[in-house]
Amino acid sequence: MAAANSIVQYVVVRGDLASVLKWPTGALIAQACHACTAVIHQNYKDDVTQEYLSDLDRMHKIILEAKDADALNLLAENLIKNNIIHKLWIEQPENIPTCLAVKPYRKNDVSSHFKAFKLYK
């Protein structure tokens, strides 16, 4: 188990894509991969991101579930208000928000923003 203030990357995936819209599991995993890759790329020179990437075998991600697009968009708005850097992945050409990933942060710095979300199952 990771220490309380370890570096983590939170990833939030829309649960309704699988349960209601019947997206295949592989498509959902791809959305999370897209969001993670994009936010790491956009913040590659960030000191915490570099520390996170310095030990590839010990990266820690927390995968959470948002109920639907509204919940995901509301989270994105909250993160913007609180200056939490993230990437809201919008699948194209459908223009559907599917996933959100924050850049790597110290867990204590961002965990409060994700208390309303449960682990993705």
C-alpha positions as CSV (number, residue, x, y, z in Angstrom):
1,M,0.0,0.0,0.0
2,A,1.3,3.5,-0.9
3,A,2.2,6.0,1.8
4,A,-0.3,8.6,2.6
5,N,1.5,11.3,0.8
6,S,2.9,9.3,-2.1
7,I,2.6,10.5,-5.6
8,V,-0.5,9.2,-7.3
9,Q,-2.4,9.8,-10.5
10,Y,-6.2,9.9,-10.2
11,V,-8.2,8.6,-13.2
12,V,-12.0,8.9,-13.4
13,V,-13.9,6.9,-16.0
14,R,-17.6,7.2,-16.8
15,G,-19.4,4.2,-15.5
16,D,-22.4,4.6,-17.7
17,L,-20.3,4.1,-20.8
18,A,-20.2,0.4,-19.9
19,S,-23.5,-0.1,-18.0
20,V,-25.8,2.0,-20.2
21,L,-24.1,2.6,-23.5
22,K,-22.5,-0.9,-23.5
23,W,-19.1,0.2,-24.5
24,P,-16.6,-2.8,-24.5
25,T,-14.1,-3.0,-21.7
26,G,-11.2,-2.4,-24.2
27,A,-12.7,0.8,-25.4
28,L,-13.0,2.1,-21.8
29,I,-9.4,1.1,-21.0
30,A,-8.3,3.0,-24.1
31,Q,-10.0,6.1,-22.9
32,A,-8.1,6.0,-19.6
33,C,-4.9,5.4,-21.5
34,H,-5.5,8.4,-23.7
35,A,-6.2,10.7,-20.8
36,C,-3.2,9.5,-18.8
37,T,-0.8,9.8,-21.7
38,A,-2.1,13.2,-22.7
39,V,-1.8,14.7,-19.2
40,I,1.6,13.2,-18.7
41,H,2.8,14.6,-22.0
42,Q,1.3,18.1,-21.3
43,N,3.1,18.2,-17.9
44,Y,6.2,16.2,-18.7
45,K,8.6,18.9,-17.3
46,D,6.7,19.2,-14.0
47,D,8.8,18.2,-11.0
48,V,6.2,15.9,-9.5
49,T,5.5,14.3,-12.9
50,Q,9.3,13.7,-13.3
51,E,9.5,12.1,-9.8
52,Y,6.5,9.9,-10.6
53,L,8.1,8.8,-13.8
54,S,11.5,8.2,-12.2
55,D,10.4,4.8,-10.9
56,L,8.2,3.2,-13.6
57,D,7.7,0.0,-11.7
58,R,6.1,1.8,-8.8
59,M,3.7,4.2,-10.4
60,H,0.4,4.4,-8.5
61,K,-2.9,5.2,-10.2
62,I,-6.3,5.3,-8.6
63,I,-9.1,4.5,-11.0
64,L,-12.5,5.9,-10.0
65,E,-15.9,5.9,-11.5
66,A,-18.1,8.9,-12.4
67,K,-21.8,8.1,-12.8
68,D,-22.2,9.9,-16.1
69,A,-21.1,12.8,-18.3
70,D,-22.6,15.4,-16.0
71,A,-20.6,14.0,-13.0
72,L,-17.4,14.0,-15.0
73,N,-17.9,17.5,-16.3
74,L,-18.7,18.8,-12.8
75,L,-15.5,17.2,-11.5
76,A,-13.6,18.9,-14.3
77,E,-15.1,22.3,-13.4
78,N,-14.2,21.7,-9.7
79,L,-10.7,20.8,-10.6
80,I,-10.3,24.0,-12.7
81,K,-11.6,26.1,-9.9
82,N,-9.0,24.6,-7.6
83,N,-6.1,24.8,-10.0
84,I,-5.8,21.0,-10.2
85,I,-4.1,20.2,-13.6
86,H,-6.0,17.5,-15.5
87,K,-7.0,16.3,-18.9
88,L,-10.7,15.7,-19.7
89,W,-10.6,13.3,-22.5
90,I,-13.2,14.0,-25.2
91,E,-13.6,11.1,-27.6
92,Q,-13.7,12.2,-31.2
93,P,-15.5,12.4,-33.6
94,E,-18.4,11.7,-31.2
95,N,-17.4,14.6,-28.9
96,I,-18.2,12.5,-25.8
97,P,-16.4,13.2,-22.5
98,T,-15.2,9.8,-21.4
99,C,-12.4,10.0,-18.8
100,L,-10.4,12.5,-16.8
101,A,-6.9,12.1,-15.5
102,V,-5.0,14.4,-13.3
103,K,-1.2,14.9,-13.6
104,P,0.7,13.1,-10.9
105,Y,0.3,14.8,-7.5
106,R,1.1,14.2,-3.9
107,K,-2.0,12.3,-2.6
108,N,-2.6,14.7,0.2
109,D,-2.7,17.6,-2.2
110,V,-5.6,16.3,-4.3
111,S,-7.4,13.4,-2.6
112,S,-10.2,15.6,-1.2
113,H,-11.4,16.3,-4.7
114,F,-12.2,12.6,-5.3
115,K,-13.9,11.6,-2.1
116,A,-17.3,11.4,-3.8
117,F,-16.1,8.8,-6.3
118,K,-15.9,5.0,-5.7
119,L,-13.3,2.7,-7.2
120,Y,-14.2,1.7,-10.7
121,K,-15.4,-1.9,-10.8
